[in-house]
């Protein structure tokens, strides 16, 4: 497993993997536990951009998609229209 991003958990008191890749046969799997909390999390501009960019990277080996201008920040959640 190659960990790409972590998030600090107040519950476990450590950084937990949030984005990772896993080799599977001749392929690569991208996994994220993000988006499972409720229906609104799937509407997050950051979540949508992450999934879209991961899919492009898995298919082509590169990412050409720029981050959306409405990408969320530490203090601001941004939901898709």
Secondary structure, DSSP 4 states (H G I P E B T S, - for coil): -EEEEEEEETTTTEEEEEEEEEEETTEEEEE--TT-S-GGGGGBHHHHHHHHHHHHHHHHSS--PPPPTT--BTTB--B--
